[in-house]
């Protein structure tokens, strides 16, 4: 398992949170280029999400999730525990946080924090990964590699949702109507719907194939977008 994919988070040109290879989380301040001021936030840290220069969500190596507060310099700082046995999280604000447990249960948890578990509503189960778009809308990848766009109100499992794609390896939302999807055949797709929370049309796409041989694009009744691999091949052939 990799440590935080983003081993730093810049809040401005002079304020940066940095997670070093030893699991020490620092708040570093410019000007940079020579020795500069820094303060230890916490250790050992697995991942983090800074909300401001004075407030940060920290997941420890022990899967305990904390909301931590400045002043920094002595580890750990003032903090409240959000939850335990956490695999993934995404804070919307300092009082609303999506939390994925190591058991695959996804929750929308609400402050004030400090009591385990906090006030919370279950969003879904059998979850591998997620990306929140707001406190009412998120993309959910289940353990069967199916990607869903889910919306609140939460508390009933499964929530209101539309299937976006299957055989998904990774994804990134552009908006609630556009999402970039990497499928397990190493093809990268831009998938979209015409209206928010409408029906996704995964066969209408642009694709960049990262490993598999390029194939001709699908031929739906109405072409909304293009297979760029095919377009480039066709363009090259036409210019020969």
C-alpha positions in Angstrom: 0.0 0.0 0.0 1.4 3.4 -1.0 1.6 6.3 1.4 -0.3 9.4 0.6 -0.3 9.8 -3.2 -0.1 13.5 -2.7 2.9 13.7 -0.3 2.4 17.5 -0.1 -0.5 20.0 -0.3 0.1 23.6 -1.1 -2.4 26.1 0.2 -0.5 29.1 -1.2 2.9 30.0 -2.5 4.2 30.2 1.1 2.2 27.6 3.0 2.7 23.9 2.3 1.9 20.7 4.2 4.6 18.1 3.5 4.5 14.3 4.4 8.0 12.9 4.5 9.1 9.3 3.8 9.2 8.6 7.5 5.6 9.5 8.0 6.3 12.8 9.6 3.8 15.6 8.6 5.2 19.1 8.5 3.7 22.6 8.0 6.3 24.5 6.0 6.3 28.2 5.3 8.2 30.3 2.8 10.1 32.1 1.5 11.7 28.9 0.1 15.1 28.4 -1.4 17.1 28.3 1.8 16.4 27.1 5.3 12.8 27.9 6.1 10.3 27.7 8.9 8.5 24.4 9.5 6.5 22.9 12.3 5.8 19.2 13.0 2.1 18.5 12.8 1.8 14.8 13.6 3.5 11.4 13.2 3.2 8.6 12.1 0.8 9.8 9.3 -0.5 7.8 6.4 -2.5 10.4 4.5 -3.9 13.9 5.2 -6.2 16.5 3.8 -5.6 20.1 4.8 -8.7 22.2 5.1 -6.8 25.5 5.9 -3.5 26.5 7.4 -4.9 25.8 10.9 -7.1 22.7 10.4 -6.2 19.4 8.8 -7.7 15.9 8.6 -5.1 13.2 9.4 -5.2 9.4 9.0 -2.6 7.7 11.1 -0.8 4.4 10.3 -3.2 2.8 12.8 -6.3 3.7 10.6 -7.5 6.2 13.2 -8.9 9.4 11.6 -8.4 12.8 13.4 -9.4 16.4 12.9 -6.3 18.4 14.0 -5.9 22.1 14.9 -3.1 24.6 15.1 -0.9 25.7 16.7 1.5 23.0 15.4 4.9 22.2 16.6 4.2 19.5 19.1 2.9 16.1 18.0 0.1 15.4 18.2 -1.6 18.8 18.2 -5.1 19.6 19.7 -7.4 17.1 17.9 -10.7 15.2 18.0 -11.0 11.7 16.8 -13.4 11.3 13.8 -13.5 7.5 13.4 -11.4 4.3 13.6 -10.7 1.5 11.1 -10.7 4.0 8.2 -9.5 3.1 4.8 -10.4 6.3 2.8 -12.0 9.6 3.6 -12.8 13.0 2.0 -13.7 16.0 4.0 -16.3 18.4 2.5 -16.0 20.8 5.5 -14.7 20.4 9.0 -18.1 19.1 10.1 -19.0 16.8 7.1 -16.7 14.0 6.1 -17.2 11.0 3.9 -15.5 8.0 5.5 -14.9 4.5 4.0 -14.3 1.9 6.6 -11.9 -1.0 6.1 -15.0 -3.2 6.0 -16.2 -1.5 2.8 -19.0 0.5 4.5 -19.2 4.2 3.4 -20.6 6.8 5.7 -21.3 10.5 5.7 -20.1 11.6 9.1 -21.0 14.9 10.8 -19.5 16.8 13.6 -19.0 17.7 16.3 -16.4 15.0 16.5 -14.8 13.3 19.5 -17.2 10.4 20.1 -16.8 7.1 18.2 -18.8 6.7 16.0 -19.9 10.2 15.3 -23.4 11.2 14.0 -23.5 9.5 10.6 -25.6 8.2 7.8 -24.7 5.1 5.8 -24.2 5.9 2.1 -23.4 2.4 0.7 -21.7 -0.9 1.3 -19.3 -3.1 -0.7 -17.3 0.0 -1.6 -13.8 -0.1 -3.0 -13.3 3.7 -3.6 -15.2 6.9 -3.9 -14.9 10.6 -4.9 -17.3 13.1 -3.4 -18.6 16.0 -5.6 -20.5 17.6 -2.7 -22.1 16.5 0.5 -25.1 15.2 -1.6 -23.4 13.6 -4.6 -20.5 11.2 -5.2 -19.0 8.6 -7.4 -18.7 5.2 -5.9 -16.6 2.2 -7.2 -17.8 -1.0 -5.8 -15.9 -4.2 -5.3 -17.3 -5.6 -8.5 -15.5 -2.8 -10.3 -18.8 -1.0 -11.2 -18.8 2.8 -11.0 -22.0 4.6 -9.8 -23.1 8.2 -9.5 -25.0 8.3 -6.2 -27.0 11.1 -4.6 -28.6 11.9 -1.3 -30.5 11.9 0.9 -28.4 9.1 2.5 -29.4 6.6 5.1 -30.9 3.9 2.9 -28.6 1.3 1.1 -28.1 1.5 -1.8 -28.8 5.2 -2.3 -30.3 6.7 -5.4 -27.8 6.0 -8.1 -27.0 5.5 -11.8 -24.4 3.1 -13.2 -21.7 4.9 -15.1 -19.4 2.1 -16.2 -18.2 -1.4 -15.4 -14.7 -3.0 -15.3 -13.3 0.2 -13.9 -9.8 0.4 -12.6 -9.6 4.2 -11.7 -11.7 7.3 -12.2 -11.7 11.1 -11.8 -14.8 13.3 -11.8 -14.8 16.4 -13.9 -18.3 17.3 -12.8 -21.5 15.4 -12.1 -22.0 15.1 -15.8 -18.5 14.2 -16.9 -16.0 11.6 -15.5 -12.7 10.2 -16.8 -12.6 6.4 -16.4 -9.8 3.9 -16.8 -11.1 0.5 -17.6 -9.3 -2.8 -17.0 -8.3 -3.1 -20.7 -6.1 0.0 -20.2 -8.4 2.3 -22.1 -9.1 5.8 -20.8 -12.5 7.2 -21.4 -14.4 10.5 -21.0 -17.9 9.5 -20.2 -20.8 12.0 -19.9 -24.5 12.5 -19.6 -26.5 15.3 -21.0 -28.0 16.4 -17.7 -27.0 16.2 -14.1 -27.9 12.8 -12.6 -29.2 11.8 -16.0 -28.4 8.5 -17.9 -24.8 8.0 -18.6 -23.9 6.8 -22.1 -20.6 5.0 -21.6 -20.5 4.0 -25.3 -20.1 7.6 -26.3 -16.6 8.7 -25.5 -13.1 9.8 -26.3 -10.5 7.2 -25.4 -6.8 7.1 -25.1 -5.6 3.5 -25.1 -2.7 3.0 -22.7 -1.8 -0.6 -23.6 -4.4 -2.5 -25.6 -4.4 -2.3 -29.4 -6.5 0.5 -30.8 -9.9 -0.5 -32.1 -12.5 1.2 -34.3 -15.0 3.4 -32.4 -18.5 2.2 -31.6 -21.2 3.3 -34.1 -24.1 4.5 -32.0 -27.2 6.0 -33.6 -26.1 9.5 -32.7 -22.4 10.2 -32.3 -21.8 12.6 -29.4 -18.0 12.2 -29.2 -15.1 10.5 -30.9 -12.5 7.8 -30.3 -9.3 9.8 -30.6 -7.1 6.8 -31.2 -9.2 6.0 -34.3 -9.3 9.6 -35.4 -5.6 10.0 -35.2 -5.0 6.8 -37.1 -7.5 7.9 -39.8 -5.9 11.4 -40.0 -2.5 9.9 -40.4 -3.6 7.5 -43.1 -5.4 10.3 -45.0 -2.3 12.5 -44.9 0.1 9.8 -46.2 
